[in-house]
Amino acid sequence: MTNNKPKVGVITWTYGIKDLETLFSSIKSTGFEAIQFSGDHKFYDPVTVVTLAKKYELDIRVYDPMNYKPCNEEQFTLKDCVSHYQEIIAFAVAIGAPVVTLQGISYWTKEIGNYEKAMDFIIEAVRQLDLIAQNEQITLSYEACNHYELPWVQTAEELLRIYRESKAKNLLLVLDSFHMNICESDMHSPLLKIGDLLHSYHISDSGRGGIGTGHIDYTEQYRTLKEIGFEGYVFFEFVLPEIRPYKYPMNKEQMQEFLGQCRRSLTLWTSIIKN
């Protein structure tokens, strides 16, 4: 993160817009040039995604599937999980995204009541998907998410366990300031533990809003990122106070407030980097 121009992007689901033309236009007008694209691979045509991303000069850095859950209760098997994610990897290749997120694998273990058995499932799924990723020359990422959103894998230690035990060669790890604020004992040691395995860092303040809406010290967060030599992307993932995750801006006023938080946060993050 030593360049004058910060590597900042946005995670697209936060806009709550399904129409790609409208979504990409809004993202560009907000000031972003890079995205983590969140969308159902069965809903979007990859050619259209690529065409519109080029039109609005948006760099798709990561593909984050929104349909990562099993379709029915008979599909909670390792084989079905790997097969499902193989489709997701293929979609990522088709849209030119160099990275696919895997944290949704946790949902496939929700019928497993035992933590160790669930972790064994996740680790084996990652191991098998890594072989596919190597063949497709694509990177996998796994994010630690809080226990209100995903059944398992909430800490940096658990991410490192998956990395070590799966022996995955194409796997990198992701931390998120909002999730860390809930699940970690401090905001710095997780970043130090992950170190050069950190693929990207997600930013939303303690209440899931933009920088400055909560109590997280982002100047200290940036210093820690510099300490570990992080050169990857920071992705903004903001949610308004009256809107829980996966419930989107419902009217013009809420959308304007959301866009305002994104723009203010871009300014603040750029200022932190420069100073």
Contacts in CASP RR format, 6 or more apart in sequence:
PFRMAT RR
TARGET T0000
AUTHOR 0000-0000-0000
METHOD contacts of the structure
MODEL  1
MTNNKPKVGVITWTYGIKDLETLFSSIKSTGFEAIQFSGDHKFYDPVTVV
TLAKKYELDIRVYDPMNYKPCNEEQFTLKDCVSHYQEIIAFAVAIGAPVV
TLQGISYWTKEIGNYEKAMDFIIEAVRQLDLIAQNEQITLSYEACNHYEL
PWVQTAEELLRIYRESKAKNLLLVLDSFHMNICESDMHSPLLKIGDLLHS
YHISDSGRGGIGTGHIDYTEQYRTLKEIGFEGYVFFEFVLPEIRPYKYPM
NKEQMQEFLGQCRRSLTLWTSIIKN
1 7 0 8 1.000
1 222 0 8 1.000
1 225 0 8 1.000
1 226 0 8 1.000
1 229 0 8 1.000
1 230 0 8 1.000
1 231 0 8 1.000
1 232 0 8 1.000
1 273 0 8 1.000
2 226 0 8 1.000
2 231 0 8 1.000
4 274 0 8 1.000
6 234 0 8 1.000
6 269 0 8 1.000
6 270 0 8 1.000
6 273 0 8 1.000
7 34 0 8 1.000
7 231 0 8 1.000
7 232 0 8 1.000
7 233 0 8 1.000
7 234 0 8 1.000
8 32 0 8 1.000
8 34 0 8 1.000
8 233 0 8 1.000
8 234 0 8 1.000
8 235 0 8 1.000
8 236 0 8 1.000
8 266 0 8 1.000
8 269 0 8 1.000
8 270 0 8 1.000
9 32 0 8 1.000
9 33 0 8 1.000
9 34 0 8 1.000
9 35 0 8 1.000
9 36 0 8 1.000
9 61 0 8 1.000
9 233 0 8 1.000
9 234 0 8 1.000
9 235 0 8 1.000
9 236 0 8 1.000
10 27 0 8 1.000
10 30 0 8 1.000
10 32 0 8 1.000
10 34 0 8 1.000
10 35 0 8 1.000
10 36 0 8 1.000
10 235 0 8 1.000
10 236 0 8 1.000
10 237 0 8 1.000
10 262 0 8 1.000
11 35 0 8 1.000
11 36 0 8 1.000
11 38 0 8 1.000
11 64 0 8 1.000
11 202 0 8 1.000
11 235 0 8 1.000
11 236 0 8 1.000
11 237 0 8 1.000
12 23 0 8 1.000
12 27 0 8 1.000
12 35 0 8 1.000
12 36 0 8 1.000
12 37 0 8 1.000
12 38 0 8 1.000
12 39 0 8 1.000
13 38 0 8 1.000
13 39 0 8 1.000
13 64 0 8 1.000
13 66 0 8 1.000
13 246 0 8 1.000
13 248 0 8 1.000
14 236 0 8 1.000
14 237 0 8 1.000
14 238 0 8 1.000
14 239 0 8 1.000
14 248 0 8 1.000
14 258 0 8 1.000
15 23 0 8 1.000
15 26 0 8 1.000
15 27 0 8 1.000
15 248 0 8 1.000
15 249 0 8 1.000
15 258 0 8 1.000
16 23 0 8 1.000
16 248 0 8 1.000
16 249 0 8 1.000
17 23 0 8 1.000
17 26 0 8 1.000
17 248 0 8 1.000
18 43 0 8 1.000
20 44 0 8 1.000
20 48 0 8 1.000
20 49 0 8 1.000
20 52 0 8 1.000
21 52 0 8 1.000
24 52 0 8 1.000
24 53 0 8 1.000
24 55 0 8 1.000
24 56 0 8 1.000
24 58 0 8 1.000
25 56 0 8 1.000
26 259 0 8 1.000
27 35 0 8 1.000
27 56 0 8 1.000
27 58 0 8 1.000
28 56 0 8 1.000
28 57 0 8 1.000
28 58 0 8 1.000
30 259 0 8 1.000
30 262 0 8 1.000
30 263 0 8 1.000
30 266 0 8 1.000
31 262 0 8 1.000
31 263 0 8 1.000
31 266 0 8 1.000
32 58 0 8 1.000
32 236 0 8 1.000
32 262 0 8 1.000
32 266 0 8 1.000
33 57 0 8 1.000
33 58 0 8 1.000
33 59 0 8 1.000
34 58 0 8 1.000
34 59 0 8 1.000
34 60 0 8 1.000
34 61 0 8 1.000
34 233 0 8 1.000
35 53 0 8 1.000
35 58 0 8 1.000
35 59 0 8 1.000
35 60 0 8 1.000
35 61 0 8 1.000
35 62 0 8 1.000
36 61 0 8 1.000
36 62 0 8 1.000
36 63 0 8 1.000
36 64 0 8 1.000
36 101 0 8 1.000
36 200 0 8 1.000
36 235 0 8 1.000
37 49 0 8 1.000
37 53 0 8 1.000
37 60 0 8 1.000
37 62 0 8 1.000
37 63 0 8 1.000
37 64 0 8 1.000
37 95 0 8 1.000
37 97 0 8 1.000
38 64 0 8 1.000
38 65 0 8 1.000
38 66 0 8 1.000
39 64 0 8 1.000
39 65 0 8 1.000
39 66 0 8 1.000
39 67 0 8 1.000
40 65 0 8 1.000
40 66 0 8 1.000
40 67 0 8 1.000
41 63 0 8 1.000
41 65 0 8 1.000
41 67 0 8 1.000
41 87 0 8 1.000
41 88 0 8 1.000
41 91 0 8 1.000
42 67 0 8 1.000
43 67 0 8 1.000
46 91 0 8 1.000
46 94 0 8 1.000
46 95 0 8 1.000
47 94 0 8 1.000
49 60 0 8 1.000
49 95 0 8 1.000
50 94 0 8 1.000
50 95 0 8 1.000
50 96 0 8 1.000
53 59 0 8 1.000
53 60 0 8 1.000
53 95 0 8 1.000
60 95 0 8 1.000
60 96 0 8 1.000
60 97 0 8 1.000
61 97 0 8 1.000
61 98 0 8 1.000
61 99 0 8 1.000
61 200 0 8 1.000
61 233 0 8 1.000
62 97 0 8 1.000
62 98 0 8 1.000
62 99 0 8 1.000
62 100 0 8 1.000
62 101 0 8 1.000
62 141 0 8 1.000
62 200 0 8 1.000
62 233 0 8 1.000
62 235 0 8 1.000
63 88 0 8 1.000
63 91 0 8 1.000
63 92 0 8 1.000
63 95 0 8 1.000
63 97 0 8 1.000
63 99 0 8 1.000
63 100 0 8 1.000
63 101 0 8 1.000
64 100 0 8 1.000
64 101 0 8 1.000
65 88 0 8 1.000
65 91 0 8 1.000
65 100 0 8 1.000
65 101 0 8 1.000
65 104 0 8 1.000
68 84 0 8 1.000
68 85 0 8 1.000
68 88 0 8 1.000
68 104 0 8 1.000
68 105 0 8 1.000
68 107 0 8 1.000
69 104 0 8 1.000
69 107 0 8 1.000
69 108 0 8 1.000
70 76 0 8 1.000
70 80 0 8 1.000
70 81 0 8 1.000
70 84 0 8 1.000
70 107 0 8 1.000
70 108 0 8 1.000
73 111 0 8 1.000
75 84 0 8 1.000
76 108 0 8 1.000
76 109 0 8 1.000
76 110 0 8 1.000
76 111 0 8 1.000
78 108 0 8 1.000
78 121 0 8 1.000
78 124 0 8 1.000
78 125 0 8 1.000
78 128 0 8 1.000
80 108 0 8 1.000
81 105 0 8 1.000
81 108 0 8 1.000
81 121 0 8 1.000
81 125 0 8 1.000
82 125 0 8 1.000
82 128 0 8 1.000
82 129 0 8 1.000
82 132 0 8 1.000
85 100 0 8 1.000
85 102 0 8 1.000
85 105 0 8 1.000
85 125 0 8 1.000
85 129 0 8 1.000
86 129 0 8 1.000
86 132 0 8 1.000
88 100 0 8 1.000
89 100 0 8 1.000
89 129 0 8 1.000
89 132 0 8 1.000
89 133 0 8 1.000
89 136 0 8 1.000
89 138 0 8 1.000
90 136 0 8 1.000
92 98 0 8 1.000
92 99 0 8 1.000
92 100 0 8 1.000
92 138 0 8 1.000
93 136 0 8 1.000
93 138 0 8 1.000
97 138 0 8 1.000
98 138 0 8 1.000
98 139 0 8 1.000
99 138 0 8 1.000
99 139 0 8 1.000
99 140 0 8 1.000
99 141 0 8 1.000
99 172 0 8 1.000
99 199 0 8 1.000
100 133 0 8 1.000
100 138 0 8 1.000
100 139 0 8 1.000
100 140 0 8 1.000
100 141 0 8 1.000
101 140 0 8 1.000
101 141 0 8 1.000
101 142 0 8 1.000
101 143 0 8 1.000
101 174 0 8 1.000
102 125 0 8 1.000
102 126 0 8 1.000
102 129 0 8 1.000
102 140 0 8 1.000
102 141 0 8 1.000
102 142 0 8 1.000
102 171 0 8 1.000
103 142 0 8 1.000
103 143 0 8 1.000
103 144 0 8 1.000
103 145 0 8 1.000
103 150 0 8 1.000
103 153 0 8 1.000
103 174 0 8 1.000
104 150 0 8 1.000
105 121 0 8 1.000
105 122 0 8 1.000
105 125 0 8 1.000
105 126 0 8 1.000
106 118 0 8 1.000
106 122 0 8 1.000
106 145 0 8 1.000
106 150 0 8 1.000
106 151 0 8 1.000
106 152 0 8 1.000
106 153 0 8 1.000
107 150 0 8 1.000
107 151 0 8 1.000
108 121 0 8 1.000
108 125 0 8 1.000
109 117 0 8 1.000
109 118 0 8 1.000
109 121 0 8 1.000
109 122 0 8 1.000
109 151 0 8 1.000
109 152 0 8 1.000
110 151 0 8 1.000
112 118 0 8 1.000
112 121 0 8 1.000
115 152 0 8 1.000
118 151 0 8 1.000
118 152 0 8 1.000
119 152 0 8 1.000
119 153 0 8 1.000
119 158 0 8 1.000
119 161 0 8 1.000
119 162 0 8 1.000
122 152 0 8 1.000
122 153 0 8 1.000
122 162 0 8 1.000
123 161 0 8 1.000
123 162 0 8 1.000
123 165 0 8 1.000
123 166 0 8 1.000
124 166 0 8 1.000
126 140 0 8 1.000
126 142 0 8 1.000
126 162 0 8 1.000
126 166 0 8 1.000
126 168 0 8 1.000
126 171 0 8 1.000
127 166 0 8 1.000
127 167 0 8 1.000
127 168 0 8 1.000
129 140 0 8 1.000
129 168 0 8 1.000
130 140 0 8 1.000
130 166 0 8 1.000
130 168 0 8 1.000
130 169 0 8 1.000
130 170 0 8 1.000
130 171 0 8 1.000
133 139 0 8 1.000
133 140 0 8 1.000
133 168 0 8 1.000
133 170 0 8 1.000
133 171 0 8 1.000
134 169 0 8 1.000
134 170 0 8 1.000
138 170 0 8 1.000
139 170 0 8 1.000
139 171 0 8 1.000
139 172 0 8 1.000
139 199 0 8 1.000
140 168 0 8 1.000
140 170 0 8 1.000
140 171 0 8 1.000
140 172 0 8 1.000
141 171 0 8 1.000
141 172 0 8 1.000
141 173 0 8 1.000
141 174 0 8 1.000
141 199 0 8 1.000
141 200 0 8 1.000
142 153 0 8 1.000
142 159 0 8 1.000
142 162 0 8 1.000
142 163 0 8 1.000
142 171 0 8 1.000
142 172 0 8 1.000
142 173 0 8 1.000
142 174 0 8 1.000
143 159 0 8 1.000
143 173 0 8 1.000
143 174 0 8 1.000
143 175 0 8 1.000
143 176 0 8 1.000
143 179 0 8 1.000
143 202 0 8 1.000
144 153 0 8 1.000
144 154 0 8 1.000
144 155 0 8 1.000
144 156 0 8 1.000
144 158 0 8 1.000
144 159 0 8 1.000
144 173 0 8 1.000
144 174 0 8 1.000
144 175 0 8 1.000
144 176 0 8 1.000
144 179 0 8 1.000
144 180 0 8 1.000
144 183 0 8 1.000
144 190 0 8 1.000
145 153 0 8 1.000
145 154 0 8 1.000
145 176 0 8 1.000
145 179 0 8 1.000
146 154 0 8 1.000
146 178 0 8 1.000
146 179 0 8 1.000
146 182 0 8 1.000
146 183 0 8 1.000
147 154 0 8 1.000
147 182 0 8 1.000
147 183 0 8 1.000
148 182 0 8 1.000
149 179 0 8 1.000
149 245 0 8 1.000
152 158 0 8 1.000
153 159 0 8 1.000
153 162 0 8 1.000
154 179 0 8 1.000
154 182 0 8 1.000
154 183 0 8 1.000
155 183 0 8 1.000
155 184 0 8 1.000
155 190 0 8 1.000
156 173 0 8 1.000
156 175 0 8 1.000
156 184 0 8 1.000
156 189 0 8 1.000
156 190 0 8 1.000
156 191 0 8 1.000
156 193 0 8 1.000
156 194 0 8 1.000
157 193 0 8 1.000
159 173 0 8 1.000
159 175 0 8 1.000
159 194 0 8 1.000
160 173 0 8 1.000
160 193 0 8 1.000
160 194 0 8 1.000
160 197 0 8 1.000
162 168 0 8 1.000
162 171 0 8 1.000
163 171 0 8 1.000
163 173 0 8 1.000
163 197 0 8 1.000
172 197 0 8 1.000
172 198 0 8 1.000
172 199 0 8 1.000
173 194 0 8 1.000
173 197 0 8 1.000
173 198 0 8 1.000
173 199 0 8 1.000
174 198 0 8 1.000
174 199 0 8 1.000
174 200 0 8 1.000
174 201 0 8 1.000
174 202 0 8 1.000
175 190 0 8 1.000
175 191 0 8 1.000
175 194 0 8 1.000
175 198 0 8 1.000
175 201 0 8 1.000
175 202 0 8 1.000
176 201 0 8 1.000
176 202 0 8 1.000
176 203 0 8 1.000
176 204 0 8 1.000
176 237 0 8 1.000
177 187 0 8 1.000
177 201 0 8 1.000
177 202 0 8 1.000
177 203 0 8 1.000
177 204 0 8 1.000
177 205 0 8 1.000
177 216 0 8 1.000
177 218 0 8 1.000
177 221 0 8 1.000
178 202 0 8 1.000
178 204 0 8 1.000
178 205 0 8 1.000
178 206 0 8 1.000
178 207 0 8 1.000
178 208 0 8 1.000
178 237 0 8 1.000
179 202 0 8 1.000
180 187 0 8 1.000
180 190 0 8 1.000
181 187 0 8 1.000
181 206 0 8 1.000
181 216 0 8 1.000
184 190 0 8 1.000
187 216 0 8 1.000
187 217 0 8 1.000
187 220 0 8 1.000
187 221 0 8 1.000
187 224 0 8 1.000
188 220 0 8 1.000
188 221 0 8 1.000
188 224 0 8 1.000
191 198 0 8 1.000
191 201 0 8 1.000
191 221 0 8 1.000
191 224 0 8 1.000
191 225 0 8 1.000
191 227 0 8 1.000
191 228 0 8 1.000
191 230 0 8 1.000
192 224 0 8 1.000
192 227 0 8 1.000
192 228 0 8 1.000
194 228 0 8 1.000
195 228 0 8 1.000
195 229 0 8 1.000
195 230 0 8 1.000
196 228 0 8 1.000
196 229 0 8 1.000
198 228 0 8 1.000
198 230 0 8 1.000
198 232 0 8 1.000
199 232 0 8 1.000
200 232 0 8 1.000
200 233 0 8 1.000
200 234 0 8 1.000
200 235 0 8 1.000
201 225 0 8 1.000
201 230 0 8 1.000
201 232 0 8 1.000
201 233 0 8 1.000
201 234 0 8 1.000
201 235 0 8 1.000
202 234 0 8 1.000
202 235 0 8 1.000
202 236 0 8 1.000
202 237 0 8 1.000
203 210 0 8 1.000
203 211 0 8 1.000
203 218 0 8 1.000
203 234 0 8 1.000
203 235 0 8 1.000
203 236 0 8 1.000
203 237 0 8 1.000
203 265 0 8 1.000
203 269 0 8 1.000
204 210 0 8 1.000
204 236 0 8 1.000
204 237 0 8 1.000
204 238 0 8 1.000
204 239 0 8 1.000
205 211 0 8 1.000
205 212 0 8 1.000
205 213 0 8 1.000
205 214 0 8 1.000
205 215 0 8 1.000
205 216 0 8 1.000
206 214 0 8 1.000
206 215 0 8 1.000
206 216 0 8 1.000
207 213 0 8 1.000
207 214 0 8 1.000
207 239 0 8 1.000
207 241 0 8 1.000
208 237 0 8 1.000
208 238 0 8 1.000
208 239 0 8 1.000
208 245 0 8 1.000
209 238 0 8 1.000
209 239 0 8 1.000
209 240 0 8 1.000
209 241 0 8 1.000
209 261 0 8 1.000
210 236 0 8 1.000
210 238 0 8 1.000
210 261 0 8 1.000
210 262 0 8 1.000
210 264 0 8 1.000
210 265 0 8 1.000
211 218 0 8 1.000
211 264 0 8 1.000
211 265 0 8 1.000
211 268 0 8 1.000
211 269 0 8 1.000
212 218 0 8 1.000
212 265 0 8 1.000
212 268 0 8 1.000
213 241 0 8 1.000
213 261 0 8 1.000
218 268 0 8 1.000
218 269 0 8 1.000
218 272 0 8 1.000
219 272 0 8 1.000
222 269 0 8 1.000
222 272 0 8 1.000
222 273 0 8 1.000
234 269 0 8 1.000
236 262 0 8 1.000
236 265 0 8 1.000
236 266 0 8 1.000
238 258 0 8 1.000
238 261 0 8 1.000
238 262 0 8 1.000
238 265 0 8 1.000
239 245 0 8 1.000
240 249 0 8 1.000
240 254 0 8 1.000
240 257 0 8 1.000
240 258 0 8 1.000
240 261 0 8 1.000
242 254 0 8 1.000
243 249 0 8 1.000
243 250 0 8 1.000
243 254 0 8 1.000
249 255 0 8 1.000
249 257 0 8 1.000
249 258 0 8 1.000
END
